[in-house]
């Protein structure tokens, strides 16, 4: 799962991704890129992200933790 998330983030942001990657550390991760990331996560993992989770999925680590809680 981690590799798939890294692949998605790399595809959207077009930069290398590390464990420290987040919307706070990467200027490429703006609001438009954030929404593209969420849509790709939903499509790739066949889930629907709850509205209240949108602002919380702002880093590689938070996305992985969220997906682990949703799909195991």
C-alpha positions as CSV (number, residue, x, y, z in Angstrom):
1,X,0.0,0.0,0.0
2,X,2.8,2.4,0.9
3,X,4.4,2.0,-2.6
4,X,1.1,2.6,-4.3
5,X,0.5,5.8,-2.3
6,X,4.0,7.0,-3.1
7,X,3.3,6.3,-6.8
8,X,0.1,8.3,-6.7
9,X,1.7,11.3,-4.9
10,X,4.6,11.2,-7.3
11,X,2.2,11.2,-10.3
12,X,0.2,14.2,-9.0
13,X,3.0,16.3,-7.5
14,X,5.7,15.3,-10.1
15,X,8.5,15.3,-7.5
16,X,10.1,12.7,-5.3
17,X,8.3,11.6,-2.2
18,X,9.7,10.8,1.3
19,X,8.3,10.0,4.7
20,X,8.4,13.7,5.5
21,X,6.4,14.7,2.4
22,X,3.4,16.8,3.3
23,X,1.4,19.9,2.2
24,X,3.5,21.9,4.7
25,X,6.9,20.8,3.3
26,X,6.1,20.8,-0.4
27,X,5.0,23.9,-2.4
28,X,3.7,21.5,-5.1
29,X,1.1,20.2,-2.7
30,X,-1.3,23.1,-3.0
31,X,-5.1,22.9,-2.7
32,X,-5.7,21.8,-6.3
33,X,-3.1,19.1,-6.0
34,X,-4.6,18.0,-2.7
35,X,-8.0,17.4,-4.3
36,X,-6.4,15.5,-7.2
37,X,-4.6,13.3,-4.6
38,X,-7.9,12.6,-2.8
39,X,-9.6,11.7,-6.1
40,X,-6.8,9.4,-7.1
41,X,-6.9,7.7,-3.7
42,X,-10.6,7.2,-3.9
43,X,-10.4,5.8,-7.4
44,X,-7.3,3.6,-6.8
45,X,-8.5,2.1,-3.5
46,X,-12.2,2.1,-4.3
47,X,-13.2,4.1,-1.2
48,X,-14.9,7.4,-0.5
49,X,-13.1,9.8,1.7
50,X,-15.3,11.5,4.3
51,X,-15.4,15.3,4.0
52,X,-14.1,15.8,7.5
53,X,-11.0,13.7,6.6
54,X,-10.0,15.9,3.6
55,X,-7.9,18.4,5.5
56,X,-6.3,15.6,7.6
57,X,-4.9,13.7,4.6
58,X,-2.1,16.2,4.2
59,X,1.0,13.9,4.3
60,X,2.3,10.6,3.1
61,X,2.1,9.2,6.7
62,X,-1.5,10.5,7.3
63,X,-2.7,9.0,4.0
64,X,-1.2,5.6,4.7
65,X,-2.6,5.6,8.3
66,X,-6.1,6.5,7.0
67,X,-6.0,3.8,4.3
68,X,-4.8,1.2,6.8
69,X,-7.8,2.1,9.0
70,X,-10.2,1.9,6.0
71,X,-9.1,-1.1,4.2
72,X,-6.6,-2.8,6.5
